[in-house]
C-alpha cells in the first residue's frame, strides 16, 4: 500500500505543477527517459515532453485542471503500473488543435 500512496502523491504533484504551469516541478514527476503515450502519439525523453508542454501552455487559461477517471494502479517495491482516463480543462477556445 505504501507504494500505491507514493504513486498517487506523484500524480498529485503533477496536477499541482500543471495547474501552476511549472515546468521544473513537472520535470520532477518524470524520469529523464520517460515514454508517454498521449493523443495517439508517443514521446520519448523528458526534453521532448517539456517541449510539448512549452508549446501548449500559452493556450491554457488559468487554472489548468486535471480530472482522472477509471484509475487502475498496481504497485510493488520494484515497479508500478497506472492507467486512467484524464481530462485536462482550461484550454482557450482559440487553440489550434
VOMARLO-753474 format. One record per residue: residue number from 0; y, z, x of N, C-alpha, C in turn. Coordinates in nm, 3 decimals. Layout:
[node NUM,[Y,Z,X],[Y,Z,X],[Y,Z,X]]
...
//
This chain:
[node 0,[-0.121,0.000,0.080],[0.000,0.000,0.000],[0.127,0.000,0.084]]
[node 1,[0.122,0.063,0.202],[0.239,0.065,0.288],[0.278,-0.077,0.328]]
[node 2,[0.179,-0.161,0.356],[0.208,-0.299,0.394],[0.279,-0.373,0.281]]
[node 3,[0.233,-0.354,0.158],[0.298,-0.419,0.043],[0.442,-0.373,0.030]]
[node 4,[0.466,-0.245,0.049],[0.602,-0.191,0.039],[0.691,-0.252,0.146]]
[node 5,[0.638,-0.274,0.266],[0.715,-0.335,0.374],[0.753,-0.478,0.339]]
[node 6,[0.660,-0.552,0.280],[0.688,-0.691,0.240],[0.795,-0.693,0.131]]
[node 7,[0.783,-0.606,0.033],[0.883,-0.600,-0.074],[1.020,-0.563,-0.018]]
[node 8,[1.024,-0.476,0.082],[1.151,-0.440,0.144],[1.215,-0.560,0.213]]
[node 9,[1.135,-0.643,0.279],[1.188,-0.765,0.342],[1.244,-0.859,0.235]]
[node 10,[1.173,-0.873,0.124],[1.222,-0.960,0.016],[1.354,-0.907,-0.041]]
[node 11,[1.368,-0.776,-0.049],[1.495,-0.719,-0.096],[1.607,-0.743,0.005]]
[node 12,[1.577,-0.729,0.136],[1.677,-0.757,0.238],[1.718,-0.904,0.234]]
[node 13,[1.620,-0.992,0.209],[1.650,-1.135,0.195],[1.747,-1.158,0.080]]
[node 14,[1.719,-1.098,-0.035],[1.806,-1.115,-0.152],[1.947,-1.064,-0.123]]
[node 15,[1.956,-0.950,-0.055],[2.088,-0.896,-0.020],[2.163,-0.990,0.075]]
[node 16,[2.092,-1.042,0.175],[2.155,-1.133,0.271],[2.201,-1.262,0.202]]
[node 17,[2.119,-1.311,0.111],[2.155,-1.431,0.037],[2.278,-1.406,-0.049]]
[node 18,[2.279,-1.293,-0.118],[2.392,-1.257,-0.204],[2.522,-1.253,-0.124]]
[node 19,[2.512,-1.205,0.000],[2.631,-1.192,0.085],[2.657,-1.316,0.171]]
[node 20,[2.569,-1.416,0.162],[2.579,-1.537,0.245],[2.583,-1.500,0.394]]
[node 21,[2.498,-1.407,0.432],[2.495,-1.353,0.567],[2.379,-1.416,0.645]]
[node 22,[2.409,-1.521,0.720],[2.305,-1.594,0.793],[2.237,-1.508,0.900]]
[node 23,[2.309,-1.418,0.962],[2.248,-1.332,1.063],[2.148,-1.235,0.999]]
[node 24,[2.181,-1.182,0.882],[2.088,-1.095,0.811],[1.968,-1.174,0.760]]
[node 25,[1.991,-1.299,0.716],[1.879,-1.384,0.675],[1.782,-1.407,0.791]]
[node 26,[1.838,-1.427,0.909],[1.755,-1.453,1.027],[1.656,-1.339,1.052]]
[node 27,[1.698,-1.217,1.024],[1.612,-1.101,1.047],[1.495,-1.095,0.950]]
[node 28,[1.496,-1.178,0.847],[1.387,-1.182,0.748],[1.278,-1.281,0.786]]
[node 29,[1.298,-1.355,0.894],[1.206,-1.461,0.933],[1.166,-1.448,1.078]]
[node 30,[1.049,-1.500,1.111],[1.011,-1.521,1.250],[1.074,-1.652,1.295]]
[node 31,[1.091,-1.670,1.424],[1.151,-1.793,1.475],[1.072,-1.917,1.436]]
[node 32,[0.939,-1.904,1.424],[0.855,-2.020,1.393],[0.818,-2.027,1.244]]
[node 33,[0.908,-1.982,1.159],[0.886,-1.982,1.015],[0.854,-2.123,0.965]]
[node 34,[0.771,-2.130,0.864],[0.741,-2.255,0.796],[0.766,-2.230,0.648]]
[node 35,[0.859,-2.305,0.589],[0.899,-2.283,0.450],[0.870,-2.409,0.370]]
[node 36,[0.807,-2.389,0.255],[0.783,-2.497,0.160],[0.872,-2.469,0.040]]
[node 37,[0.965,-2.561,0.011],[1.061,-2.537,-0.095],[1.107,-2.672,-0.150]]
[node 38,[1.111,-2.681,-0.280],[1.161,-2.801,-0.347],[1.098,-2.929,-0.295]]
[node 39,[0.969,-2.923,-0.273],[0.897,-3.043,-0.231],[0.915,-3.082,-0.087]]
[node 40,[0.976,-2.996,-0.009],[0.994,-3.027,0.133],[0.939,-2.913,0.218]]
[node 41,[0.928,-2.941,0.346],[0.881,-2.840,0.440],[0.978,-2.831,0.556]]
[node 42,[1.015,-2.710,0.590],[1.100,-2.686,0.706],[1.022,-2.603,0.806]]
[node 43,[1.038,-2.635,0.932],[0.971,-2.557,1.036],[1.075,-2.505,1.133]]
[node 44,[1.070,-2.376,1.160],[1.159,-2.311,1.254],[1.284,-2.258,1.186]]
[node 45,[1.327,-2.141,1.231],[1.443,-2.078,1.167],[1.570,-2.162,1.182]]
[node 46,[1.587,-2.229,1.294],[1.709,-2.309,1.313],[1.724,-2.415,1.204]]
[node 47,[1.615,-2.478,1.165],[1.621,-2.578,1.057],[1.651,-2.512,0.923]]
[node 48,[1.592,-2.396,0.899],[1.618,-2.323,0.775],[1.764,-2.278,0.770]]
[node 49,[1.814,-2.228,0.881],[1.954,-2.185,0.887],[2.048,-2.303,0.858]]
[node 50,[2.017,-2.420,0.915],[2.100,-2.539,0.888],[2.102,-2.573,0.740]]
[node 51,[1.987,-2.560,0.675],[1.981,-2.587,0.531],[2.071,-2.491,0.454]]
[node 52,[2.063,-2.360,0.486],[2.147,-2.263,0.415],[2.295,-2.288,0.445]]
[node 53,[2.328,-2.324,0.567],[2.468,-2.353,0.600],[2.521,-2.468,0.516]]
[node 54,[2.437,-2.568,0.491],[2.480,-2.682,0.407],[2.492,-2.640,0.261]]
[node 55,[2.407,-2.549,0.215],[2.403,-2.512,0.074],[2.508,-2.408,0.034]]
[node 56,[2.539,-2.314,0.122],[2.628,-2.203,0.085],[2.761,-2.246,0.024]]
[node 57,[2.825,-2.352,0.073],[2.954,-2.388,0.012],[2.943,-2.424,-0.136]]
[node 58,[2.825,-2.457,-0.185],[2.809,-2.496,-0.324],[2.776,-2.378,-0.415]]
[node 59,[2.769,-2.259,-0.359],[2.740,-2.141,-0.439],[2.865,-2.057,-0.455]]
[node 60,[2.890,-2.019,-0.580],[2.995,-1.923,-0.608],[2.937,-1.785,-0.579]]
[node 61,[3.020,-1.687,-0.572],[2.969,-1.550,-0.558],[2.950,-1.491,-0.695]]
[node 62,[2.853,-1.413,-0.720],[2.745,-1.381,-0.628],[2.628,-1.478,-0.644]]
[node 63,[2.552,-1.492,-0.539],[2.425,-1.564,-0.545],[2.320,-1.461,-0.585]]
[node 64,[2.243,-1.492,-0.684],[2.138,-1.400,-0.728],[2.003,-1.471,-0.720]]
[node 65,[1.899,-1.394,-0.695],[1.765,-1.448,-0.691],[1.677,-1.368,-0.786]]
[node 66,[1.601,-1.441,-0.864],[1.508,-1.380,-0.960],[1.368,-1.425,-0.923]]
[node 67,[1.274,-1.331,-0.920],[1.134,-1.363,-0.887],[1.045,-1.332,-1.005]]
[node 68,[0.948,-1.420,-1.030],[0.851,-1.400,-1.137],[0.712,-1.434,-1.085]]
[node 69,[0.613,-1.381,-1.151],[0.472,-1.410,-1.121],[0.438,-1.388,-0.975]]
[node 70,[0.486,-1.277,-0.920],[0.460,-1.247,-0.779],[0.315,-1.206,-0.759]]
[node 71,[0.256,-1.261,-0.655],[0.123,-1.222,-0.609],[0.138,-1.182,-0.463]]
[node 72,[0.092,-1.064,-0.430],[0.110,-1.011,-0.296],[-0.021,-0.951,-0.249]]
[node 73,[-0.064,-0.995,-0.133],[-0.181,-0.938,-0.067],[-0.140,-0.907,0.075]]
[node 74,[-0.152,-0.781,0.115],[-0.109,-0.742,0.249],[-0.211,-0.649,0.312]]
[node 75,[-0.234,-0.672,0.439],[-0.315,-0.582,0.520],[-0.231,-0.547,0.643]]
[node 76,[-0.286,-0.470,0.731],[-0.212,-0.435,0.853],[-0.198,-0.555,0.947]]
[node 77,[-0.276,-0.661,0.924],[-0.273,-0.777,1.013],[-0.205,-0.900,0.955]]
[node 78,[-0.199,-0.910,0.820],[-0.146,-1.031,0.761],[-0.102,-1.002,0.617]]
[node 79,[-0.003,-1.079,0.572],[0.041,-1.069,0.433],[0.061,-1.209,0.377]]
[node 80,[0.027,-1.224,0.250],[0.050,-1.349,0.179],[0.119,-1.312,0.049]]
[node 81,[0.230,-1.379,0.022],[0.302,-1.354,-0.102],[0.342,-1.489,-0.161]]
[node 82,[0.329,-1.501,-0.291],[0.376,-1.621,-0.359],[0.446,-1.577,-0.487]]
[node 83,[0.543,-1.656,-0.528],[0.616,-1.625,-0.652],[0.698,-1.746,-0.692]]
[node 84,[0.737,-1.747,-0.816],[0.834,-1.844,-0.863],[0.969,-1.778,-0.849]]
[node 85,[1.068,-1.853,-0.804],[1.200,-1.793,-0.790],[1.307,-1.885,-0.848]]
[node 86,[1.411,-1.820,-0.889],[1.528,-1.892,-0.941],[1.649,-1.836,-0.868]]
[node 87,[1.723,-1.924,-0.805],[1.846,-1.885,-0.737],[1.961,-1.931,-0.825]]
[node 88,[2.046,-1.840,-0.863],[2.159,-1.876,-0.951],[2.292,-1.854,-0.878]]
[node 89,[2.393,-1.917,-0.932],[2.525,-1.906,-0.874],[2.578,-2.036,-0.818]]
[node 90,[2.502,-2.144,-0.840],[2.542,-2.274,-0.788],[2.658,-2.330,-0.869]]
[node 91,[2.753,-2.388,-0.798],[2.866,-2.454,-0.864],[2.816,-2.579,-0.937]]
[node 92,[2.886,-2.622,-1.038],[2.843,-2.737,-1.116],[2.863,-2.869,-1.042]]
[node 93,[2.942,-2.871,-0.935],[2.964,-2.996,-0.863],[2.870,-3.013,-0.743]]
[node 94,[2.760,-2.940,-0.743],[2.663,-2.952,-0.634],[2.603,-3.092,-0.637]]
[node 95,[2.593,-3.160,-0.522],[2.543,-3.297,-0.520],[2.396,-3.312,-0.560]]
[node 96,[2.319,-3.203,-0.555],[2.178,-3.212,-0.595],[2.168,-3.215,-0.745]]
//
